[in-house]
Amino acid sequence: MTLLNIMLPAMVLATATTAAPSAAGASATSAAPKPAAPAVAAPAPKATVTSFTRPRFIIGVWSQPAYKLQTWADRGINTAVAYEELGGTNSNAFWSAAAVAANLAYIRTPGTSITADAADTHLLAFLQPDEPDVHGTSTAVVASTYATWKQGAKSVPVMTNFSGGNVLLHYTPQTTYIDYLHSTDWVGSDFYPIAGWGRPDWLDHVALSVDTLRSWSNGKPQLAYIEATSDISPNRSMNSGIVTPGQFRSMVWSAVAHGVKGIVYFPQGFTGGFVYDSMPAPILAEMKIVNAHLAGIANSLGGTANPAAGAVTVAAPLEAGWRGTGTSRLLVIVNATDQAINGATINLNRTTAATATVAWENRKLVAANGVLTDDFAPFTTHVYQVTQR
């Protein structure tokens, strides 16, 4: 996944035009060289792993080579997204076997046998070529690919990832997206506010892109791509900045609150030569914590996102998401700002008695007249398991 229009001047949405991305910006990252293959090829991984379970909530990483997949699994990733051929040295089958050996699910292009793919329990979805909106891929080509794959493996979903920058800044017309979205089952979107745009005040654009594409696709499942590097741009003509652990954490949880099916980390770096994994140590440490927390509530996150019957209400700038409609609900309340919000109220929209266990914080709250009150430090998310009679 690349953000191919990141070199465009930063601009507010109110003044965005329908102009296409600049040619220089569109070609910069797509032309970035890949590292050479290892001098000695790694041995083929074993393809037999026990106790694999398809993830209820996708915690993914973008386009990592076979030799890195176990490392990512150890970091709490459950899904490898995008087959990485490593300069032609790793076949789709070799890469997939490495993912199986690491007990990972995957989202990738079809292998040599689409019939075999249809029976592959590790395969969650087929993946269309990345960012057709940025690359100017015709909607007819996307539709033809979709039809071919569906003919061969009707039960396997097809996923397409789009540029959040193109979506929100209208570089690609809405009508074109609607045509694209007819030819996909799952929708990904990438918006990198810090390393891509140098706009820490645009953290909410990650979720805004998700919401926009969900609306245009009539509710199709969404995945959010999250910047996990300080080094997205190969041509640093703008002061992009470095994502902090708090900003990183908030982008993930904001996407969760807005109901994504999963998140996909983008850790690649480009300055000084392409690298697959340029995660700064503080972000890596934060990612491991976030992944553990997501995995701990994955069963709930895999349920229907934000059903109307379970709605809760918070005041901006807080963001609220929830799972469940009955007497037990999981709430995700996010403060994605750099300001503390104390005495914030969370309206459960029910007046019966309720208690809330705050996940990973060893504390409980009691609702007063159907309202929880809590404090939020900057870039803080609280996750509540609410029990209400």
C-alpha positions in Angstrom: 0.0 0.0 0.0 1.4 3.3 -0.9 0.2 6.9 -0.5 1.1 8.0 -3.9 -0.3 11.5 -3.6 1.4 12.5 -0.4 3.6 15.1 -2.0 0.6 17.3 -2.9 0.4 20.5 -0.9 -1.6 20.0 2.3 -4.9 21.6 2.1 -8.1 21.8 4.0 -11.1 19.8 2.8 -13.1 23.0 2.3 -10.8 24.1 -0.5 -10.0 20.8 -2.0 -10.5 20.5 -5.8 -11.2 17.7 -8.2 -7.7 17.9 -9.7 -5.8 14.7 -10.1 -2.6 14.1 -8.0 0.5 15.6 -9.5 2.6 13.3 -11.7 5.6 13.6 -9.5 3.6 12.6 -6.4 1.9 9.8 -8.2 5.2 8.2 -9.3 7.4 8.7 -6.3 6.6 5.7 -4.1 5.5 3.4 -6.9 9.1 3.7 -8.3 10.8 3.1 -5.0 13.3 0.2 -5.4 12.8 -3.0 -3.4 15.7 -4.5 -1.6 17.6 -7.3 -3.2 16.8 -10.9 -2.3 19.0 -12.6 0.3 22.1 -14.1 -1.2 21.1 -17.5 0.1 17.4 -18.3 -0.2 15.6 -19.2 3.0 14.5 -22.9 3.2 10.9 -23.5 2.3 8.8 -23.1 5.5 6.8 -26.0 6.8 3.1 -25.7 5.9 1.6 -27.7 8.8 0.4 -25.8 11.8 -2.1 -26.9 14.4 -4.9 -25.0 16.0 -5.4 -22.4 13.3 -8.6 -20.3 13.8 -9.7 -17.7 11.3 -9.6 -14.3 13.0 -12.8 -12.6 14.1 -11.1 -9.3 13.8 -8.2 -8.7 11.3 -4.9 -7.4 12.7 -2.9 -7.2 9.5 0.4 -6.0 8.1 1.0 -4.8 4.5 3.2 -6.6 1.9 5.8 -8.3 4.0 8.2 -11.0 2.6 8.0 -14.6 3.7 11.1 -14.3 5.9 9.4 -11.6 8.0 6.0 -13.2 8.6 7.0 -15.1 11.8 8.4 -11.8 13.2 5.0 -10.2 12.6 3.1 -13.1 14.0 5.2 -12.7 17.2 4.2 -9.0 17.3 0.5 -10.0 17.5 -0.5 -9.8 13.8 -3.0 -12.4 12.7 -3.2 -11.7 8.9 -0.6 -11.1 6.2 -2.1 -8.7 3.6 -0.7 -8.7 0.0 1.6 -11.4 -1.4 5.2 -10.0 -1.5 7.2 -11.7 -4.2 10.6 -10.3 -3.0 11.9 -9.3 -6.4 10.5 -12.5 -8.0 12.3 -14.8 -5.6 9.3 -15.9 -3.6 6.3 -17.6 -5.3 2.8 -17.1 -4.1 2.8 -20.7 -2.9 6.1 -20.2 -1.0 4.8 -17.0 0.6 1.5 -18.6 1.6 3.3 -21.5 3.1 5.4 -19.2 5.2 2.2 -17.5 6.4 0.7 -20.9 7.3 3.8 -21.8 9.2 3.5 -18.6 11.2 -0.2 -19.5 11.9 -1.4 -16.4 9.9 -4.4 -15.9 7.8 -3.8 -14.0 4.5 -5.4 -11.7 1.9 -3.7 -12.0 -1.4 -4.0 -12.4 -5.2 -5.1 -15.9 -6.4 -2.5 -18.7 -6.6 -2.0 -21.0 -9.5 -5.2 -22.9 -8.7 -8.2 -20.8 -7.8 -10.1 -24.0 -7.0 -7.5 -24.8 -4.3 -7.8 -21.3 -3.0 -11.5 -21.7 -2.5 -10.8 -24.5 -0.1 -7.9 -22.7 1.7 -9.0 -22.0 5.3 -6.1 -19.5 5.7 -7.3 -17.4 2.8 -9.7 -14.7 3.9 -10.1 -12.7 0.7 -8.6 -12.1 -2.7 -6.9 -8.7 -3.1 -7.3 -6.5 -6.1 -4.3 -4.4 -7.3 -3.6 -1.6 -4.8 -5.2 1.8 -5.1 -6.9 1.7 -8.5 -8.0 5.3 -7.9 -4.4 6.6 -7.7 -3.1 4.5 -10.6 -6.1 5.4 -12.8 -7.1 1.8 -13.3 -10.3 1.7 -15.3 -13.5 0.5 -13.6 -13.9 -2.0 -16.4 -10.6 -3.7 -15.6 -11.5 -3.9 -11.9 -14.9 -5.3 -12.8 -13.4 -7.9 -15.1 -10.9 -9.1 -12.5 -13.7 -9.3 -9.9 -15.9 -11.4 -12.3 -13.1 -13.7 -13.2 -12.2 -14.4 -9.6 -15.8 -14.9 -8.6 -16.4 -17.3 -11.4 -13.5 -19.4 -10.0 -14.1 -19.0 -6.3 -17.6 -17.6 -5.6 -17.3 -18.0 -1.9 -14.1 -16.0 -1.5 -14.6 -12.3 -0.8 -12.6 -9.8 -2.9 -11.0 -6.8 -1.3 -9.9 -3.5 -2.8 -7.9 -0.8 -1.1 -8.3 2.9 -2.0 -6.4 6.1 -1.2 -8.1 7.9 1.6 -6.5 11.1 0.3 -8.2 10.7 -3.1 -11.5 9.9 -1.4 -11.5 12.9 1.0 -9.9 15.5 -1.2 -12.0 14.5 -4.2 -9.1 13.7 -6.6 -11.2 10.8 -7.9 -14.9 11.4 -8.5 -17.5 9.8 -6.3 -19.1 8.3 -9.3 -15.9 6.4 -10.1 -15.7 5.1 -6.6 -19.2 3.8 -6.8 -18.3 1.9 -9.9 -15.2 0.5 -8.3 -17.2 -0.5 -5.2 -19.6 -2.6 -7.3 -16.6 -4.9 -7.9 -15.4 -5.5 -4.4 -16.8 -7.2 -1.3 -14.4 -5.7 1.3 -13.1 -2.2 1.2 -9.8 -0.9 2.5 -8.7 2.7 2.8 -5.4 4.4 3.7 -4.9 7.9 5.0 -1.6 8.7 6.8 -2.1 12.1 8.5 1.3 12.4 10.1 4.0 10.8 7.9 1.9 11.3 4.7 0.4 14.7 5.1 2.1 16.4 8.1 -1.3 17.1 9.6 -1.6 15.9 13.2 -5.0 17.7 13.3 -6.2 15.2 10.7 -6.1 12.0 12.8 -9.9 11.8 12.4 -9.5 11.4 8.6 -8.6 7.8 9.0 -12.1 7.1 10.2 -13.7 9.7 8.0 -12.3 7.8 4.9 -13.8 4.6 6.4 -17.2 6.2 6.9 -17.3 7.7 3.5 -16.5 4.5 1.7 -18.9 2.6 3.8 -21.6 5.0 2.8 -20.7 4.9 -0.9 -20.6 1.1 -0.8 -23.9 0.6 1.0 -22.4 -0.8 4.1 -19.7 -3.2 2.8 -17.1 -4.3 5.4 -14.2 -1.8 5.9 -10.5 -2.1 6.8 -8.4 0.8 7.8 -4.7 1.1 7.0 -2.6 2.7 9.8 0.7 4.4 9.4 3.3 2.5 11.5 6.4 4.3 10.2 8.1 7.7 10.2 9.2 7.3 6.6 6.3 7.0 4.1 7.6 9.6 1.7 10.6 8.8 -0.5 11.0 12.5 -1.4 10.7 14.6 1.7 9.6 17.9 0.2 7.3 18.5 3.1 7.9 18.3 6.8 5.7 15.3 7.4 6.7 14.6 11.0 6.9 11.4 13.0 3.8 9.6 14.4 3.8 9.4 18.2 2.6 6.3 20.2 -0.4 8.3 21.3 -1.4 9.3 17.8 -0.8 5.8 16.5 -2.9 4.3 19.3 -5.7 6.8 18.7 -5.9 6.1 14.9 -6.3 2.4 15.6 -9.0 2.8 18.2 -10.8 5.5 16.2 -11.1 3.1 13.3 -12.3 0.4 15.7 -14.9 2.8 17.1 -16.1 3.5 13.6 -16.8 -0.1 13.0 -13.9 -1.5 10.8 -13.6 -5.3 10.2 -9.9 -4.9 10.8 -6.8 -2.8 10.6 -3.7 -3.1 8.4 -0.4 -1.6 9.4 1.9 0.1 6.9 5.5 -0.2 8.2 7.5 0.4 5.0 10.1 3.1 4.7 11.5 4.8 1.6 14.1 7.5 2.6 17.6 6.2 1.9 16.3 3.1 0.2 13.3 0.9 0.5 12.9 -1.2 3.6 10.0 -3.5 4.5 9.9 -2.6 8.2 10.9 0.9 9.4 8.8 1.0 12.6 10.3 3.2 15.2 10.9 1.4 18.5 8.3 3.4 20.4 5.6 2.6 17.8 6.6 -1.1 17.8 6.2 -1.3 21.6 2.8 0.5 21.4 1.7 -1.7 18.5 2.3 -4.9 20.6 0.1 -3.5 23.4 -2.6 -2.5 21.0 -2.6 -5.8 19.3 -2.9 -7.7 22.5 -5.9 -5.6 23.5 -7.5 -6.0 20.1 -7.0 -9.8 20.3 -8.5 -9.8 23.8 -11.8 -8.4 22.6 -11.8 -9.8 19.1 -14.9 -11.9 19.6 -16.9 -8.8 20.5 -15.3 -6.7 17.7 -16.2 -9.4 15.2 -19.9 -8.8 15.9 -22.2 -6.2 14.3 -20.6 -2.8 14.6 -22.5 0.1 16.1 -26.1 -1.4 15.9 -28.7 1.3 16.4 -30.4 -0.6 19.2 -27.2 -0.4 21.3 -26.3 3.2 20.6 -24.5 5.3 23.1 -23.9 9.1 22.9 -20.8 11.2 23.7 -20.0 14.8 23.0 -17.4 15.8 20.4 -14.4 15.5 20.2 -14.9 12.1 21.8 -15.8 9.2 19.5 -17.9 6.3 20.4 -18.3 2.8 19.1 -20.1 -0.2 20.5 -20.9 -3.9 20.0 -24.0 -5.6 21.3 -27.6 -4.5 21.9 -28.8 -6.4 25.0 -27.9 -6.2 28.6 -24.2 -6.5 27.9 -22.4 -4.1 25.5 -18.8 -3.4 24.7 -18.1 0.4 24.4 -15.0 1.9 22.8 -14.7 5.6 23.6 -11.8 7.5 22.0 -10.2 10.8 22.8 -8.0 11.3 19.7 -7.0 14.8 20.6 -3.9 16.2 22.4 -6.1 17.7 25.1 -7.4 16.1 28.3 -11.2 15.8 28.6 -12.3 15.4 32.2 -15.7 14.7 33.5 -16.9 13.4 30.1 -20.3 11.8 30.0 -21.3 8.7 28.1 -25.0 8.4 27.7 -26.1 4.8 27.6 -29.5 5.8 26.4 -31.1 3.5 29.0 -32.1 4.4 32.5 -31.8 1.0 34.2 -29.0 0.4 36.6 -25.6 -0.3 34.9 -22.0 -1.0 35.8 -19.0 -0.8 33.5 -15.8 -2.7 33.9 -12.9 -0.7 32.3 -10.8 -3.1 30.3 -7.1 -3.4 31.3 -7.5 -0.7 34.0 -8.6 -2.6 37.0 -11.5 -0.3 37.8 -15.3 -0.2 37.5 -17.8 2.6 37.0 -21.5 2.8 38.1 -23.9 4.6 35.8 -26.0 7.4 37.3 -29.4 7.6 35.6 -28.0 5.8 32.6 -24.9 8.0 32.3 -21.2 7.1 32.9 -18.7 9.8 33.8 -15.0 9.4 33.2 -11.8 11.3 32.5 -9.8 11.0 29.3 -6.1 12.0 29.1 -4.8 13.1 25.7 -4.8 10.3 23.1 -6.6 7.9 25.4 -9.2 5.3 24.7 -11.3 3.5 27.4 -13.0 0.2 26.6 -15.9 -0.6 28.8 -17.8 -3.8 29.3 -21.2 -2.6 30.3 -23.8 -4.7 32.2 -27.2 -3.2 32.4 -30.4 -4.7 33.8 
